[in-house]
Amino acid sequence: MKKINIIIIAFLLTCSTYNITSSSQIENTNYHQINQAVPHIPANSLSVHLSIESPIIRDSGDKPEILIDGFGSLRTPGLPALPIKIFSVAIPPNASPIGFSYSLDQTTHLQDQIHLIPNSFPSVSDTTVITTDFSEVYEQNIKNVYQTNAVFPDQIITFEQRSGLKSFNLLDFKVIPFSFVPKTGELSFHSDITITIEYQLPSETDNTVIPVSVNTFQQANQIIVNYDQAKSWYGQPTSLDQGLYDYVIITLNSLIEAIQPLVSWEQEKGRTVNVVTLDQIEDEYTGYDTVEKIRNFLREKYPIEQWGIKDLCIIGHWDDIPMRETSQKLGFDGGCAETDFYYAELSFPDDESWDSDGDHRYGENSDDIDFYGEITVGRIPWSDFETVRHICEKSVAYEQNSDPSFRNNILLLSNFVDDNTDGATFMEYCVNEELHPFMSSWMKTRMYERDSTFPFDYVLNHLNVRNVWSKGMFGVVSWHSHGNPFGSGGFISVDDCQYLNDDYPAIISAASCSNSDTDYLNIGQAMMKQGAVGFLGANKAAPYQSQWDDVSDGSDQSLKYLFLSSLNSGEMTQGQAHQYALSEMYKRDLWDFLKYETFVHGSLFGNPDLGISSPFQDISPLKPEIPVGPNSGKVNQEQSYSTSAIDPDDDNLYYCFSWGDGSVDWFGPYVSGELVSVSHSWSEEGEFEIKVKAKDVTGSESDWSDPLVVSMPKSIAIFTLLLNFLENHPNMFPLLRQLLGL
């Protein structure tokens, strides 16, 4: 376990701040080409300013750490573990990138001597033989970085790749906002950075307005750093009509009747459901294989102007409705990773992404996929009629059961994964009430090893786990251990599923190797038959982080933490939580093997639209934006003010404007996210606070917006009264001119 003392960097008290103009110790701002096929010529450009919050140094004696909220840590063996993050910048929809430059606008010197030790190798099960020779990488990095006077990194910002998020055209930049000299320990922090991007637009301008749903705008706001600029390239958000299909099931002809309980339930929840059979896709779509045909179908139908697909539920075993087999492989003794993430990431066709070199070896390191899913994907991994019907029925029952003693009840199982790593550290982080206040009301049952330093309710062993789990009512189960296709840690196995109470099935997060291995009837698949309504595991060997104690440490534990924290908050379904966790792992650079680990963790078992919150619980609108409009004016003169708000349920919204003069006006309804403009005038001079709140069609109200202060200056008010007086008494003009000496 790591013992730490936290030191917050107080810039104003302990550090000097200066603007960078030039320095041999700092990367220059020369131009960097992105697209070698396009010459560096004058073109359109945009600039994005990054303002990065202050770092925290955790002093753990011989191994200090530097942390920034929302960042990961550089993980390459032999390099210092500096904070790192990928920022996605949007360029216009039809633009082609040319190149970029950046400037370091503000830098702070932090320390003259800090000993950041080089990263070691990633940890995996003792039985996995990794194909990569990390020792050679490690030694070369030590030689190039730690044994010279070089500043690391030599590039503060590097272009990572081109990405897409539905209609948004993205460029991903990797940012390490530090300059570090390992040999001396000198460390500087770049808090303000400007990236300037050059791009070209097509010679023929397409003025077609690209429709974008409210859901897409919400997702883009979480990912795109220049979101306010990017949204101006699109029209007003489009709400999904009932004629579209936002929930799609792909299944076999033989299972149509078996899935009816799930279809009816999703329709009752207000989803527009369409069931498509594999035979229909095979008949109507082309592709190299069945898997590409399915993806081509999804790429055509997911856009808002088509079906507007949000969730995809695949119902059938992977032998019948296959996953995408990729080229990614971790060990000599393991198979290639298969993944359903192929059906979630739909930005570009296969020949521009998953198989960009056309060799039908999908997801190679040279293939240009991105890591933002356009839709959520879940799979019921059975093709047996009765089993599928039972899973559909218990999935419905799970959402219909609103008893918090079941739905807000979590079982935590973990043992030591190596001599320095007690899995209970991960478990306690996931349910930490300071990090997650909502967990304070949850019931928690802990089963840890006897030598754990954390308190527990039961000693972790096979008999205790089987007895407690089979008799309990756990809505969520999380475990962390070494694993294989048939079980984990010796405390749970495929054979134990028959004892689990399927009247109270759980959403299960399994931080273990191979629990969803597609080469076997694995424990994840077995638990979906009895014991689970959701299962997130790895379908091959999964690296973990030794001494993990924070989300920035990365690997399997961080993915499962991000999944659990967003799921348990009740704000996301398991499908949304899964895609959110995958995208955050990419943005924070938390994987050792980006593509391999994304693929092996990219398949969720269960209905993606299932969550722990009630599907009929109305969520209040988000707080409206601060009103935009003039901050001064004339008495009795109307002025226009605008705002907008998002409703998480996509309900239409009414807006209440409080004008600060005692008057309140309601307007609406408007589509969620739509810009609303209204007018008001004040009859007296003074200062007035305009604020707005939103109410959805069910009556749920948002918080008040931040206020805009508007002044009606007294001089303007007097002048206005004088003009009004003269307008009504024109015979007074000569007297006024005489008094003024005109």
KOLMI-763420 format. One record per residue (C-alpha): x, y, z; residue in one letter. Coordinates in steps of 0.001 Angstrom, whole numbers, plus 500000, padded with zeros to 6 digits. Example, Ala and Ser with C-alpha at 12.3 -4.5 7.8 and 13.67 -1.06 7.14 Angstrom:
<nodes>
512300495500507800A/513670498940507140S/
</nodes>
This chain:
<nodes>
500000500000500000M/501175503519499252K/501393505894502183K/500929509448500977I/500992513027502126N/499193515487499867I/500858518794499034I/498720521249497052I/500737523540494845I/499818527066495912A/500950529145492985F/500284532557494451L/502220531800497623L/505106529594496586T/505635529856492840C/506570532517490363S/504509532810487184T/505790534124483888Y/504899534192480210N/506976532024477913I/508512533808474958T/511477531628474138S/513645529164475997S/516025526378475108S/514339524331477830Q/510873524617476264I/509527523090473055E/509199525753470380N/505949526508468611T/506967525552465081N/504349524331462672Y/503445520611462771H/501994518939459700Q/498949516689460239I/498020515728456700N/501125515146454588Q/498979514962451453A/497915518596451835V/500599521251451359P/501219523801454107H/499514526778452513I/497415529619453974P/494010528249454929A/491219528618457439N/492278528392461051S/490884528279464564L/492496528589467979S/491630526772471187V/492833527843474608H/493485525179477244L/493451526325480852S/494664523427483014I/493971523310486717E/496785523237489256S/498482519898489924P/498758518101493228I/502001516454494331I/501508513374496470R/504659512804498495D/505017509111499237S/508673509217500182G/510708507514497489D/507915507701494892K/506291511137494564P/503336511427492197E/501927514382490284I/498165514407489740L/495683516620487900I/491971515946488204D/490662514379485002G/494137513455483741F/495830510071483658G/499540509383484092S/501987508571481320L/502439504802481388R/505276504002478952T/508016501911480655P/511137503941481380G/509425507342481181L/508338509586484106P/504669509249485127A/503653512820484319L/499958513746483971P/498622513272480460I/495299513778478722K/493842513688475230I/491869516774474200F/489453516555471273S/489082519693469152V/486284520018466593A/486812521469463132I/483946522221460695P/482013519142459511P/483519518926455995N/486948520353456795A/490267518568456198S/493077519232458694P/496407520553457414I/498554521218460470G/498799522873463870F/501022524944466095S/500847525791469786Y/502067528386472210S/502806528051475917L/501087531126477313D/501853530704481011Q/504381528547482813T/505095528103486508T/508319526691487936H/507321524105490542L/510445522502491952Q/514193522431491438D/514510518824492566Q/511849516153492358I/512615512480491900H/510040510995489530L/511034507386489082I/510599505786485640P/507541503647484939N/507909499899485333S/506252497164483258F/502491496520483249P/501259493710485504S/499393490632484281V/498627487151485483S/501690484993486091D/500428482567483428T/500374485175480644T/503494485516478509V/503492489015477001I/504699489223473423T/506101492759473806T/509705493049474973D/509275495791477554F/512837495445478842S/514218496808475569E/511739499716475588V/512530500426479241Y/516308500456478781E/516140502654475690Q/513920505226477437N/516178505286480499I/519140505977478244K/517401508685476193N/515619510479479037V/517128509784482458Y/520803509650481491Q/520900512935479568T/520179516586480265N/517239516479477883A/513925518113478752V/510991515708478776F/508744515741476848P/510291517317473785D/506742517983472517Q/504210519338475011I/501425518654472507I/501357515931469868T/498694515098467322F/497204511731468244E/494650510943465538Q/491549512040463720R/488289511039465410S/484569511319464945G/481588511638467237L/478438511248465169K/478280514477463135S/481323516077464785F/484694516117463010N/487430515838465650L/491196516073466004L/492711514468469104D/495783516026470739F/497823514413473502K/498907516970476123V/501612516564478781I/501585520049480359P/505013519813482017F/508697520254481280S/510858517917483358F/514612517387483437V/515024513924485014P/518757514310485625K/518338517458487764T/514727517116488912G/513682520535487548E/509931520661486950L/507770523351485298S/504027523382484676F/502316524896481628H/498890525969482826S/497747527903479736D/498265526631476198I/496845527792472863T/496513525376469933I/496057526857466460T/494760524495463776I/494826525051460033E/492245523316457879Y/490791523429454390Q/487140523500453403L/485781521921450191P/485906524150447131S/482134523770446784E/480323524844449934T/477530522568451125D/474959524701452935N/472924521706454086T/472233521951457820V/473318518745459534I/470654517658462050P/471968516849465523V/469971515392468406S/469916516776471935V/471595513562473071N/474490514156470664T/474939517742471849F/475054516503475446Q/477684513891474591Q/479722516369472555A/479716518860475431N/481522516279477579Q/484209515551474986I/484890518559472737I/486977521375474232V/485664523988471784N/482064522800472078Y/480546526302472117D/482221527050468803Q/481456523630467310A/477730523710468043K/477412526892465972S/478150524838462836W/474907522917463287Y/471242523804463486G/469019523759466534Q/468937520358468279P/466441517929466836T/464254515902469197S/463675512281468244L/460260511604466719D/458324508466467557Q/458571507422463909G/462297506753464415L/463880503844466249Y/466112504831469124D/466305501271470512Y/467241498476468081V/467447494739468691I/469398492461466357I/468480488830466887T/467709485497465229L/464403484517463627N/464077481746466189S/464146484241469106L/461513486751467976I/458876485456470387E/461368484958473235A/462333488634473335I/458786490031473450Q/458854490777477224P/461858493054476668L/460353494682473569V/457098495467475381S/458919496837478412W/461168499150476397E/458102500464474566Q/456370501051477904E/459419503080478942K/458813505294475922G/461483503860473641R/460790503406469936T/461838499807469313V/462666498010466074N/463591494320465924V/465852493403463022V/466864489822462269T/470303488714461171L/468761487250458021D/467360490669457057Q/470780492268457386I/472476489453455469E/469972489866452628D/469996493664452402E/473587494722453151Y/476996494024451650T/480304493548453400G/483388491366453601Y/481698489187456234D/478576489102458424T/480158491374461004V/480869494131458483E/477345493806457091K/475943494443460576I/478202497461461045R/477262498833457616N/473591498507458596F/474232500387461845L/476282503101460119R/473410503745457726E/470653503746460347K/472130505334463489Y/472174509012462303P/469360511217463536I/468063511801460007E/467597508012459686Q/466548506037462787W/468419507947465475G/469690504781467187I/470868505293470765K/470974501712472070D/471665498384470375L/470837495099472073C/472271492030470345I/470380488917471391I/472207485763470400G/475402483814471064H/478574485099469365W/478707481892467337D/475407482981465736D/475762486785465745I/479535487200465755P/481701489791467438M/484520491340465449R/487682489258465757E/490633491643465840T/494364491290465297S/495129492366468870Q/496796489749471049K/498536490154474409L/500317486875475026G/501761483931473145F/499357481689475032D/496173483694474391G/493821484142471464G/493034487323469575C/490602489738471167A/487010489751469941E/484797492748470610T/481322494259470328D/482917497713470481F/483078497347466686Y/479305497933466641Y/479476500984468945A/482241502907467128E/480638503904463809L/482467507062462689S/483979505829459432F/483563502807457125P/485846499815457641D/488198500755454798D/488870504089456525E/489055502777460079S/488969499183461362W/490575497812458178D/492138500893456631S/494874498896454876D/492399496395453398G/494112493228454648D/491070492063456666H/493137492005459835R/490915494289461869Y/492024496738464553G/495739496527463827E/497928499217465354N/498084500815461900S/494282500891461500D/492646504253462143D/489773503556464507I/488679506073467123D/487530505476470667F/484242507358471008Y/481194505119470650G/478289506552468688E/475768504187470336I/475630501932473382T/475808498171472834V/474861495244475042G/474472491542474300R/472344488764475749I/474861486015474933P/472522483058474471W/470614481600471507S/468504479117473480D/464826480172473410F/463954479498477062E/467187481003478372T/466720484167476330V/463115484553477430R/464108484121481081H/466883486741480794I/464463489187479165C/461864488593481889E/464282489046484788K/465771492167483145S/462282493682483127V/461681492576486726A/464967494175487811Y/463862497591486580E/460351497165487966Q/461693496391491447N/462166499786493111S/463105498379496560D/466320500230497579P/467294497314499834S/467834495435496567F/468759498019493967R/471080500020496298N/472782497014497831N/476315496123496720I/478449493035497371L/482228493629497331L/484596490681496795L/488382490920496547S/491654489300497460N/495345490117497083F/496338490184493403V/500039490438494307D/502094490949497463D/501688494735497264N/498119494988495985T/495102494287498146D/492054494357495886G/490103495823498816A/491836499150498102T/490015499251494770F/486710498244496391M/486884500917499069E/487733503552496463Y/484618502595494495C/482334503090497513V/484201506008499087N/481481508300500422E/483655511423500195E/484149510815496475L/480592509566496003H/478145510988498569P/475309508942497038F/477018505792498348M/476298506856501939S/472760505489501641S/473847502207500069W/474086498913501902M/477509497333501527K/478632493784502254T/482406493339502240R/484229490032501816M/488026490470501916Y/491008488320502792E/491839487838506452R/495107489804506084D/493433492861504589S/493893496113506500T/490315497081505628F/487363496015507790P/485124493333506299F/481910491491507096D/483088488038506083Y/486408486382505335V/486666485824501591L/486399482146500716N/484357480001498369H/481810478798500915L/481137482267502361N/480711483842498932V/478280481190497736R/476200481266500924N/476045485061501331V/475401485782497672W/472722483107497235S/470778484338500289K/471216488081499734G/469532490707497578M/472401492431495792F/471567494790492938G/475267495279492141V/478243492944492646V/481873493954492146S/484939491746492400W/488674492173491890H/490945489157491608S/492933487057489213H/490574485135486999G/490021482755484131N/487041481892481904P/485511479708484613F/485833481843487736G/487855484240489869S/490174483989492831G/488951480571493886G/485901482179495530F/483404482009492633I/483044479723489609S/480672478733486825V/479424475868488979D/478242478311491680D/475728480021489401C/473137477313490041Q/472974478432493707Y/472408482143493011L/468941483610493593N/467698484748490200D/464789486618491799D/467437489198492765Y/469978489184489915P/472832491705489883A/474736493949487542I/478257492512487902I/481587494279487412S/484438491754487209A/487979493176487421A/489656489909486457S/491232488219483475C/489166486285480934S/485817486140482776N/484043486793479442S/486385484722477266D/484559483970474027T/486443480696473519D/484478479093476354Y/481133478958478129L/482491481562480528N/481353482702483966I/479923485951482578G/477704484058480161Q/476744481538482863A/475789484325485291M/473571485945482689M/471663482654482695K/471429482668486501Q/472605485396488852G/473044488489486662A/471218490986484452V/474473492644483420G/478087491525483299F/481195493541482383L/484331491443482185G/487396490942480000A/487198488416477184N/490960487710477298K/493839488357479724A/493630491866481217A/496639493822482579P/496164495373486015Y/498027498059487939Q/500044496931490941S/499492499122494041Q/496447500749492430W/494848503363494697D/493542506070492358D/491666506259489057V/494707507891487444S/496666504642487990D/494857503104485021G/494321499548483719S/491363497253484382D/490690498686487846Q/490215502218486501S/487793501078483785L/485679499195486323K/485780502157488725Y/484561504546486015L/481831502064485084F/480662501527488662L/480769505173489740S/478625506335486814S/476265503336487074L/475804503529490855N/475096507254490738S/471897506390488885G/472729508903486161E/473562506324483483M/472324502988482233T/474837500158482141Q/475319500721478407G/475972504435478878Q/478285503756481826A/480225501252479728H/480768503622476793Q/481568506504479159Y/484218504410480925A/485832503366477627L/485982506947476349S/487441508224479636E/490121505523479571M/491120506804476135Y/490945510511477035K/493023510034480177R/495475507658478458D/494894504990481123L/495606501875479031W/498949500147478579D/497754498566475318F/495145500984473955L/493501498892471259K/493903495500472868Y/492457496575476209E/489637498577474622T/488666495487472628F/488817492923475457V/486754495203477715H/484484496358474904G/481686493783475245S/478915494248477802L/476476491425478550F/472898492527479193G/470326495073478051N/472267498332477533P/469201500398478543D/469040498847482013L/470164500829485059G/469765500957488821I/467522504035488812S/463833503763488042S/463198504111484301P/460158506239485121F/461971508563487506Q/461853512010485937D/465180513830485963I/465027517578486442S/466294519885483686P/469860521116484021L/470465524666485211K/469966527100482293P/472858529071480873E/473311532577482261I/471087534918480187P/472844536598477273V/471949540172476297G/472805543829476947P/473834544704480501N/472540548267480324S/469768550125478581G/467093552758478681K/464026552827480872V/460865551616479107N/462860550289476149Q/462474546579475363E/465664544506475242Q/466157540905474147S/467740538153476288Y/468437534519475432S/469281531291477227T/468982527533476848S/468859524424479023A/469137520679478560I/466604518173479841D/468252514744480396P/464953513048479462D/464686515111476233D/461380516580477488D/460184519918476139N/460899522841478461L/459191525961479789Y/461325528900480967Y/460623531229483873C/462379534601483600F/462703536610486799S/463516540167485761W/464611541548489127G/461860544176489211D/459238541964490798G/457889540629487499S/458120536988486422V/457227535587482980D/456838532005481733W/457554531067478104F/457324527813476176G/457289525017475463P/460615524710473624Y/462688521718472503V/465363520756475025S/468574522597474170G/466833525120471890E/468008528738472185L/465191530859473646V/465018534627473100S/462504536875474918V/462158540610475591S/461529542816478624H/461607546497479597S/462085548194482966W/460047551201484074S/462533552465486665E/466232553182486852E/468522550954488923G/470268547581488774E/468302544393488153F/469268540702488241E/467862538548485445I/467778534844486199K/466030531892484592V/464848528440485588K/463483525649483392A/460547523288483957K/459892520129481948D/456484518902480851V/456178516694483955T/456639519699486274G/460235519037487388S/462135522299487748E/465809523171487434S/467881525380489691D/467946529097488908W/470625530186486449S/473466532436487487D/472192536041487303P/472942538676484699L/473053542169486212V/471427544863484068V/471722548595484782S/469215551289483899M/471390554392484548P/469635557308486256K/470893559799483659S/469381557733480903I/466122557475482847A/465922561297483315I/466753561875479666F/464045559428478654T/461480561218480873L/462509564576479386L/462054563293475850L/458656561883476761N/457656565251478293F/458756567246475236L/457021564804472942E/453746565548474732N/454439569353475112H/456113570569471887P/455435574189472802N/458113573882475517M/460964573452472963F/461621577263472612P/461814577706476394L/464244574736476691L/466473576158473955R/466529579538475768Q/467436577935479081L/470266575963477470L/471542579014475595G/471050577415472211L/
</nodes>
